[in-house]
């Protein structure tokens, strides 16, 4: 069975490489800064021993004061997994770096988050609505929709 | 008809979005159910009655459904089509992938506005005479998704519906009953007074 790695264990390793990159870490997840998300993701993907070569899913959560984007990573090589989170406090124009360059599977999921939650992913090759149609007003999964 | 050429997918998206918004704007009211011929029996031309009877018998005895199964009611339709309930008893066992060879649309499932133009196009491509059975709560009124931002509140917003079969989903018996009701409706049609 896939072993879920503890966020706090990985956090110390990442903190060494990218000082200030980790905001907080717990037994189940790792919260990183939005600005350092891309380099931390690249590090998680390429470092021997971690090798998170597979992106299981991306989701987004609306916590009113911030949006949280959750990346569920898996290493097929080592059969372990990790949950990485990042937050976005700008509600009017939330922006995060896109991870399509690292995991191609992020393409449609980032588009879905853009469509339903209104978070822009910088560097995405084709960021447009995917579930709803062009010209739809608003982002329905935001808590203040309706 | 002028054929517009579209090159980029973003241009296609803009056109689609515009078409959907226009469709929503002109689909705010339900289309009246086509039933005006049901009380016209007395006004009919007597000379045509046996022709009518013959034609209506032929039409209702081999209703070929078209593929329009956007959601889960499709499974009940499959059950209805399979051997236990067996709609081939009514000459309906051939579900056509081409709307040009079909005369009945059984709308089995929730319809979103994004999908609505395609369903409307399939309906428009069907040759007259054609009928529609709205199957299930979503097809009748949008069902539990009625107040959603993306769901069509009933197929009668975009196409005229002849028979409504309630249920979530309706059991095959209910669908068969709906088909029998449609048969009775077709039996009253006259070629002199066009139904729709």
HADDOCK unambig.tbl for C-alpha pairs under 7 A between the chains (distance, minus, plus):
assign (segid A and resid 132 and name CA) (segid B and resid 114 and name CA) 6.69 0.50 0.50
assign (segid A and resid 133 and name CA) (segid B and resid 17 and name CA) 5.01 0.50 0.50
assign (segid A and resid 133 and name CA) (segid B and resid 114 and name CA) 6.40 0.50 0.50
assign (segid A and resid 134 and name CA) (segid B and resid 13 and name CA) 6.01 0.50 0.50
assign (segid A and resid 134 and name CA) (segid B and resid 14 and name CA) 5.74 0.50 0.50
assign (segid A and resid 134 and name CA) (segid B and resid 17 and name CA) 4.37 0.50 0.50
assign (segid A and resid 135 and name CA) (segid B and resid 17 and name CA) 5.57 0.50 0.50
